[in-house]
Amino acid sequence: MSKTRSPVETALFGQPPTRELHRLFFALMPNTATRHDINHAAALVQQQHPGLRARWVKPERFHATLNFLGDFPVLPDDVVEKAVAAADGLKAAPFAWTLDYVGSFRGREPPCVLRGTQVPELLLTLWRDLHAALVRTGLKLRAERQFTPHVTLAYGRHELPEAVPVTPIVWKVDRFVLIHNVVGKGNYQTLGSWKLAGLA
């Protein structure tokens, strides 16, 4: 008869217990048509650069992170409440964001990312205003001096040798969402969604 080991026993036997990591962040999530276009761009890069030997992101997980709230051992209700309050009080206008090339960031597994040559000013405004609103609620966030909006397509063994132009994808951004993700497990959980309705 097998015996279930306690976490302490498991650690002693050299197999540390698995700990969940709960990630919270605000993001832009593409609609179905835009998601399809992004996936087409990813397939093009995958075909042209098999040497990346990459782990490709599932289309349902495509997103552009706006504001990162942190990683936590359990889902922090107080952080969620403050984040929702910050978003509820935000006024922001919808905008179009054109994504037209794929490049690599540096890293141990260099992310392969979809970006735009031009970053809409309204996107930068949304990022700045949401960060300020979160700080006003009392949340302790890491200082972000620079915002590089992107959609991660894959994590490669190597960087792309150069940027890969793709057919421009015009993403009409009309909302942002609060996402909860248990790292390495399942799909994203949307905790809130806010429509960009204008500044008037």
LUMSE-635955 format. One line per 10 residues: number of its first residue (from 1); for each residue x negated, y negated, z negated of N, C-alpha, C, O. Coordinates in pm, whole numbers, always signed. Each point is the difference from the previous one (the first is absolute). Example, Ala and Ser with C-alpha at 12.3 -4.5 7.8 and 13.67 -1.06 7.14 Angstrom:
2
1) -1319,+569,-780,+89,-119,+0,-90,-120,+0,-104,+2,-66 ~ +139,-107,+138,-82,-119,-6,+77,-109,-73,-51,-111,-17
***
This chain:
200
1) -84,+119,+0,+84,-119,+0,-89,-125,+0,-87,-14,-86 ~ +109,-75,+180,-84,-119,+12,+40,-103,-103,+116,-8,-40 ~ -211,-69,-3,+22,-104,-100,-22,-137,+65,-99,-21,+71 ~ +190,-71,-97,-14,-137,+49,-92,-76,-93,+27,-10,-119 ~ -133,-44,+172,-96,-72,-82,+48,-140,-31,+67,-64,+82 ~ -99,+17,-198,+29,-138,-37,-98,-91,+73,-102,+48,+50 ~ +132,-180,-41,-94,-92,+65,-139,+4,-61,-100,-11,+71 ~ +94,+27,-205,-131,+6,-66,-75,+125,+41,-119,-5,+32 ~ +191,+120,-31,-63,+125,+39,-46,-7,+145,-108,+47,+35 ~ +191,-105,+49,-34,-11,+142,-127,-79,+18,-86,+38,+80
11) +73,-149,-154,-121,-82,+9,-123,+78,-46,-107,-11,+59 ~ +124,+90,-166,-110,+77,-54,-47,+106,+99,-119,+33,+4 ~ +211,+19,+75,-35,+101,+99,-50,-60,+130,-17,+71,+99 ~ -6,-202,-98,-59,-63,+117,+97,-42,+107,-42,-34,+111 ~ +172,+36,-141,+100,-42,+96,+84,-113,-63,+105,+26,-58 ~ -152,-149,+71,+70,-111,-65,+144,-12,+49,+27,+21,+118 ~ +65,-55,-209,+140,-11,+38,+21,-112,+102,-69,-103,-2 ~ +164,+126,+90,+31,-100,+102,+77,-115,-65,+98,+22,-71 ~ -144,-145,+97,+68,-116,-54,+62,-79,+114,-66,-28,+101 ~ +190,-7,-116,+67,-77,+103,-49,-145,-3,-35,-54,-105
21) +33,-6,+223,-38,-139,+13,+114,-71,+73,+28,+28,+117 ~ +37,-121,-188,+115,-70,+55,-45,-135,+56,-49,-85,-74 ~ +67,+67,+203,-45,-121,+69,+120,-88,+33,+103,+47,+48 ~ -118,-177,-74,+105,-97,+30,-55,-109,+91,-109,-52,-23 ~ +183,+19,+128,-42,-108,+89,+118,-51,+82,+95,+72,+27 ~ -105,-199,+10,+93,-58,+95,-54,+25,+140,-121,-2,+22 ~ +212,+24,+72,-44,+33,+135,+102,-43,+104,+116,-29,-30 ~ -164,+24,+153,+87,-12,+116,+15,+139,+59,-100,+70,+22 ~ +224,-27,+4,+26,+131,+58,+63,-18,+137,+100,-71,+12 ~ -155,+132,+91,+54,-18,+135,+134,+71,+19,+29,+100,-66
31) +53,-154,+157,+123,+70,+35,-34,+117,+92,-117,+22,+34 ~ +219,+52,+7,-24,+123,+76,-73,-27,+132,-93,+72,+35 ~ +135,-176,+38,-61,-29,+129,-147,-40,-17,-86,+45,+75 ~ +58,-131,-173,-138,-44,-23,-85,+116,-48,-117,+12,+37 ~ +174,+73,-120,-73,+118,-49,-39,+90,+118,-110,+55,+3 ~ +200,-41,+92,-27,+80,+119,-116,-60,+80,-89,+72,+46 ~ +90,-203,-31,-107,-68,+75,-134,+15,-71,-103,+20,+65 ~ +104,-31,-198,-124,+17,-77,-54,+142,+16,-120,+20,+15 ~ +210,+77,-20,-41,+138,+15,-59,+26,+139,-92,+80,+15 ~ +146,-146,+86,-53,+13,+135,-142,-55,+7,-87,+60,+63
41) +63,-174,-128,-135,-58,-5,-96,+95,-71,-114,+18,+43 ~ +160,+42,-153,-85,+95,-73,-35,+120,+86,-114,+47,-1 ~ +211,+4,+76,-24,+116,+86,-101,-34,+109,-82,+83,+37 ~ +88,-206,+13,-96,-43,+103,-142,+0,-55,-92,+50,+66 ~ +73,-104,-185,-133,-4,-62,-47,+142,-31,-118,+32,+20 ~ +208,+51,-68,-36,+139,-32,-47,+73,+126,-95,+78,-6 ~ +161,-104,+117,-38,+64,+126,-133,-51,+52,-82,+76,+51 ~ +60,-207,-64,-121,-61,+55,-123,+21,-87,-112,-4,+50 ~ +133,+27,-180,-114,+9,-92,+11,+124,-90,+16,-13,-122 ~ -23,+132,+181,+8,+123,-82,-115,+12,-99,+10,+75,-98
51) -119,-148,+123,-115,+7,-89,+24,-61,-137,-82,+18,-91 ~ +193,-90,+74,+32,-56,-132,+24,+110,-103,-27,-18,-119 ~ +78,+133,+168,+32,+113,-90,+79,-52,-120,-36,+20,-116 ~ +145,-87,+148,+73,-78,-100,+118,+77,-60,+51,+95,+59 ~ -10,-139,-177,+127,+40,-60,+102,-109,+39,-9,-114,-45 ~ +105,+152,+127,+94,-98,+54,+121,-16,-91,+55,+97,-50 ~ -16,-221,+31,+113,-33,-88,+131,+41,+67,+18,-21,+120 ~ +73,+79,-197,+131,+36,+55,+78,-127,+33,-5,-97,-75 ~ +78,+97,+186,+72,-121,+42,+93,-57,-106,+17,-121,-9 ~ +43,+207,-72,+93,-50,-103,-72,-77,-110,+64,-67,-81
61) -196,+75,+78,-77,-71,-101,-69,-127,+55,-73,-67,-73 ~ +98,+35,+200,-56,-123,+55,+55,-121,-76,+121,-11,-23 ~ -211,-78,-15,+42,-122,-70,-116,-99,+2,-114,+35,+33 ~ +144,-158,-68,-103,-101,-21,+13,-49,-143,+102,-59,-37 ~ -204,+82,-44,+4,-42,-140,-4,-153,-9,-81,-65,+65 ~ +171,+11,-148,+1,-144,-27,-76,-31,-128,-105,-66,+2 ~ +159,+114,-114,-59,-29,-131,-8,+130,-80,+101,+68,-20 ~ -221,-34,-23,-24,+123,-76,+17,-30,-148,-61,-93,-53 ~ +143,+174,-14,+30,-23,-142,-84,+87,-92,-21,-35,-116 ~ -28,+149,+166,-87,+80,-84,+34,+148,+1,+103,+41,+54
71) -191,+39,-115,+18,+143,-21,+21,+24,-149,-69,-59,-84 ~ +164,+146,+51,+40,+20,-139,+18,+149,-29,+37,+75,+90 ~ -63,-32,-216,+19,+142,-35,+147,+42,+0,+32,+116,+24 ~ +58,-212,-51,+144,+22,+9,+61,-123,+67,-61,-107,+2 ~ +182,+122,+53,+65,-113,+64,+34,-105,-106,+79,+28,-89 ~ -138,-149,+96,+20,-102,-104,+127,-83,+25,+3,-83,+91 ~ +99,+107,-170,+127,-70,+19,-15,-151,-12,+66,-75,+72 ~ -153,+30,-162,-15,-144,-19,-61,-66,+123,+38,-111,+37 ~ -133,+178,+26,-61,-55,+122,+102,-3,+113,+7,-97,+75 ~ +73,+202,-64,+105,+4,+102,+99,-114,-21,+38,-67,+96
81) +3,+45,-220,+97,-107,-28,-56,-136,+36,+70,-82,+59 ~ -194,+57,-93,-62,-129,+33,-18,-17,+151,+18,-109,+54 ~ -54,+218,+13,-17,-6,+144,+132,-31,+70,+5,-81,+92 ~ +101,+146,-137,+132,-25,+57,+43,-144,-25,+55,-65,+88 ~ -80,+15,-209,+35,-138,-32,-74,-98,+89,+57,-99,+45 ~ -186,+126,-20,-79,-87,+86,+55,-1,+142,+13,-106,+61 ~ +20,+223,-10,+52,+9,+136,+138,-62,+12,+32,-63,+101 ~ +50,+80,-203,+136,-57,+2,-3,-152,+16,+89,-57,+63 ~ -190,-7,-119,-6,-145,+3,-75,-57,+119,-18,-122,+10 ~ -25,+209,+81,-83,-46,+111,+85,-38,+120,+97,+68,+34
91) -135,-178,+30,+63,-40,+126,-106,+3,+109,-105,-64,-13 ~ +133,+137,+119,-98,+15,+108,+73,+20,+131,+111,+52,+4 ~ -176,-93,+103,+61,+5,+133,-47,+124,+76,-113,+45,-19 ~ +198,+11,+104,-42,+111,+87,-100,-48,+104,-11,-120,+27 ~ -63,+213,+30,-102,-37,+98,-29,+119,+91,+39,+113,-30 ~ -108,-139,+139,-47,+106,+91,-151,+15,-17,-73,-99,-7 ~ +28,+223,+1,-142,+31,-18,-42,+92,+114,+52,+110,+14 ~ -145,-156,+67,-46,+78,+115,-125,+79,-36,-102,-58,-40 ~ +109,+189,+54,-111,+92,-27,-57,+44,+134,+72,+57,+82 ~ -201,-84,-59,-52,+22,+135,-135,+71,+7,-55,+14,+109
101) -1,+30,-222,-124,+77,+8,-18,+87,-124,+58,-25,-106 ~ -140,+129,+124,-32,+93,-108,-149,-10,-28,-82,+2,+92 ~ +46,-12,-220,-139,-6,-40,-22,+84,-124,+90,+72,-43 ~ -209,-81,-15,-34,+75,-120,-45,-93,-111,-67,-100,+25 ~ +105,+133,-148,-59,-60,-117,-113,+92,-47,-4,+118,+35 ~ -87,-173,-114,-107,+82,-54,+49,+77,-122,+92,-44,-68 ~ -154,+157,+43,+38,+79,-117,-53,+141,+12,-57,+38,+103 ~ +77,+40,-208,-45,+140,+1,+74,+78,+108,-61,+80,+71 ~ +192,-103,-60,+80,+48,+111,+55,-123,+71,+109,-46,-33 ~ -182,-10,+128,+36,-130,+56,+144,-3,+51,+36,+77,+89
111) +48,-164,-145,+137,-9,+48,+4,-52,+143,-70,-95,+36 ~ +152,+158,+44,+26,-43,+137,+130,-79,-5,+104,+55,-37 ~ -108,-183,+73,+113,-89,-28,+46,-75,+125,-79,-33,+88 ~ +209,+8,-85,+63,-78,+107,+13,-143,-49,+53,-25,-108 ~ -102,-70,+190,+0,-140,-42,+46,-90,+114,+22,+44,+112 ~ -8,-173,-144,+36,-99,+99,-111,-103,+15,-62,-40,-98 ~ +39,-3,+220,-101,-103,+24,+35,-129,-74,-87,-69,-52 ~ +216,+39,+47,+49,-119,-70,+85,+44,-120,+85,+88,+13 ~ -108,-150,-128,+81,+28,-119,+102,-112,-16,-38,-117,-13 ~ +167,+148,+13,+101,-105,-12,-15,-78,-131,-24,+59,-105
121) +37,-189,+112,-10,-83,-120,+108,+36,-100,-23,-7,-121 ~ +141,+46,+170,+109,+37,-91,-32,+129,-76,+50,+20,-111 ~ -131,+67,+169,-43,+121,-72,-95,-38,-113,+12,+52,-111 ~ -106,-141,+139,-90,-46,-105,+75,-72,-110,-32,+15,-118 ~ +132,-94,+156,+81,-71,-99,+75,+96,-90,+6,-19,-121 ~ +51,+124,+181,+72,+101,-77,-93,+66,-101,+36,+16,-116 ~ -156,+21,+160,-98,+63,-90,-36,-94,-115,+0,+42,-116 ~ -30,-168,+147,-40,-95,-105,+114,-28,-97,-20,+0,-121 ~ +141,-23,+174,+114,-35,-85,+42,+116,-89,+38,-21,-115 ~ -45,+142,+168,+37,+116,-81,-103,+21,-110,+36,+33,-113
131) -164,-50,+144,-104,+13,-103,+24,-103,-111,-8,+34,-118 ~ +36,-158,+155,+24,-105,-100,+121,+33,-85,-2,-22,-121 ~ +108,+73,+183,+121,+35,-74,-27,+114,-97,+53,+0,-112 ~ -134,+97,+152,-34,+112,-89,-82,-48,-120,+23,+45,-112 ~ -117,-135,+136,-82,-54,-109,+88,-76,-99,-23,+6,-120 ~ +121,-78,+170,+89,-77,-88,+81,+90,-93,+41,-43,-108 ~ -17,+167,+147,+74,+92,-86,-87,+54,-113,+50,+64,-93 ~ -182,-90,+100,-90,+49,-103,-80,+122,+40,-77,+53,-81 ~ +95,-5,+203,-77,+116,+44,-147,-37,+20,-32,-107,+52 ~ -55,+195,-94,-143,-20,+15,-45,+68,+129,-16,+122,+4
141) -4,-199,+100,-39,+54,+129,-144,-35,+30,-51,-103,-44 ~ -14,+188,+121,-136,-31,+41,+4,-115,+101,+92,-9,+81 ~ -190,-76,-87,-5,-115,+89,-31,+47,+142,-96,+72,+23 ~ +179,-114,+71,-20,+33,+141,-32,-128,+75,+89,-81,+27 ~ -216,+63,+6,-40,-122,+70,+30,+7,+149,+15,-103,+66 ~ -6,+224,-15,+21,+16,+143,+105,+107,+24,+6,+101,-70 ~ +77,-124,+170,+106,+93,+36,-23,+42,+145,-1,-84,+90 ~ -16,+212,-68,-22,+52,+134,+113,+96,+34,-13,+121,-22 ~ +124,-171,+73,+115,+87,+26,-30,+104,+106,-63,-29,+102 ~ +108,+152,-126,-28,+111,+90,+92,+117,-30,+64,+5,-105
151) -57,+87,+199,+70,+127,-19,-104,+110,+12,-63,+14,+104 ~ +44,+65,-209,-97,+109,+5,+57,+116,+81,+110,+48,-26 ~ -188,-4,+125,+42,+110,+86,-66,+132,-39,+58,+107,+17 ~ -181,-115,-70,-74,+122,-29,-119,-31,-91,-38,-115,-19 ~ -18,+222,-37,-126,-8,-76,-99,+92,+70,+18,+122,+3 ~ -124,-180,+53,-90,+76,+84,-129,+41,-67,-33,-45,-110 ~ -40,+132,+177,-135,+35,-42,-99,-106,+47,-109,-15,-56 ~ +149,-59,+160,-87,-101,+58,+83,-125,+32,+122,+6,+9 ~ -192,-118,+9,+66,-123,+43,+16,+1,+151,-77,+63,+72 ~ +178,-135,-25,+11,-22,+143,-122,-82,+47,-39,-94,-69
161) -20,+129,+181,-118,-75,+46,+32,-144,+36,-86,-87,-7 ~ +211,+62,+48,+45,-135,+34,+151,-4,-6,+66,+103,-6 ~ -12,-224,+6,+145,-17,-4,+64,+60,+125,-55,-7,+109 ~ +174,+66,-129,+74,+63,+109,+125,-83,+28,+92,-1,-82 ~ -84,-67,+196,+122,-74,+32,+116,+96,+22,-17,+108,+57 ~ +136,-148,-101,+120,+79,+23,+107,-92,+58,-8,-122,-11 ~ +109,+182,+72,+113,-79,+49,+59,-76,-118,+36,+61,-100 ~ -26,-193,+111,+48,-79,-115,+134,+48,-53,+95,+23,+74 ~ -90,-10,-205,+122,+40,-71,+51,-123,-74,-68,-52,-88 ~ +187,+6,+123,+58,-117,-67,+92,+51,-111,+108,+52,+25
171) -155,-68,-147,+73,+44,-120,+79,-119,-54,-58,-97,-48 ~ +189,+105,+57,+86,-106,-52,+27,+28,-147,+83,+84,-35 ~ -155,-154,-49,+5,+24,-145,+115,-80,-60,+2,-123,+7 ~ +93,+193,-67,+116,-69,-57,+28,+40,-144,+102,-39,-57 ~ -193,+119,-2,+16,+39,-140,-132,+54,-55,-91,+33,+75 ~ +84,-26,-207,-113,+65,-66,+56,+89,-110,+113,-18,-44 ~ -193,+114,-2,+49,+100,-94,-100,+21,-113,-118,-31,+12 ~ +169,+85,-124,-83,+43,-112,-7,+152,+5,+102,+68,-2 ~ -224,-15,+7,-22,+144,+18,-63,+61,-124,-91,-56,-61 ~ +143,+174,+25,-60,+84,-103,-49,+127,+68,+74,+65,+74
181) -199,-30,-99,-58,+119,+60,-78,+77,-105,-89,-55,-64 ~ +123,+183,+48,-84,+88,-81,-110,+49,+93,+25,+77,+93 ~ -147,-123,-118,-110,+20,+94,-21,+148,+30,-16,+82,-90 ~ +18,-51,+219,-22,+137,+44,+121,+89,-2,-9,+119,+30 ~ +126,-177,-65,+120,+82,-11,+118,-69,+70,+36,-113,-34 ~ +22,+180,+130,+127,-43,+57,-1,-132,+72,-105,-58,+28 ~ +225,+11,+1,+18,-123,+74,+13,-120,-93,+11,+14,-122 ~ -13,-131,+181,+15,-123,-77,+144,-13,-50,+96,+40,+66 ~ -83,-97,-187,+131,-31,-56,+17,-151,+1,-82,-73,-56 ~ +189,+26,+120,+27,-143,+6,+79,-42,-123,+111,+47,-23
191) -171,-135,-58,+65,-46,-123,+80,-128,+20,+81,-37,-84 ~ -105,-31,+195,+73,-123,+29,-31,-47,+140,-109,+25,+53 ~ +204,-95,+9,-18,-53,+134,+57,-141,+4,+110,-25,-50 ~ -186,-68,+110,+40,-141,+3,-4,-52,+143,-102,+10,+68 ~ +213,-65,-24,+10,-54,+134,-63,-138,+7,+18,-83,-89 ~ -93,+60,+195,-58,-132,+26,+106,-83,+72,+27,+22,+118 ~ +30,-116,-190,+117,-71,+52,-27,-145,+33,+92,-71,+41 ~ -215,+24,-58,-31,-138,+30,-30,-82,-123,+17,+47,-113 ~ -62,-168,+135,-45,-87,-109,+101,-105,-38,-20,-71,-99 ~ +129,+59,+172,+101,-103,-28,+77,+31,-127,+88,-76,-39
***
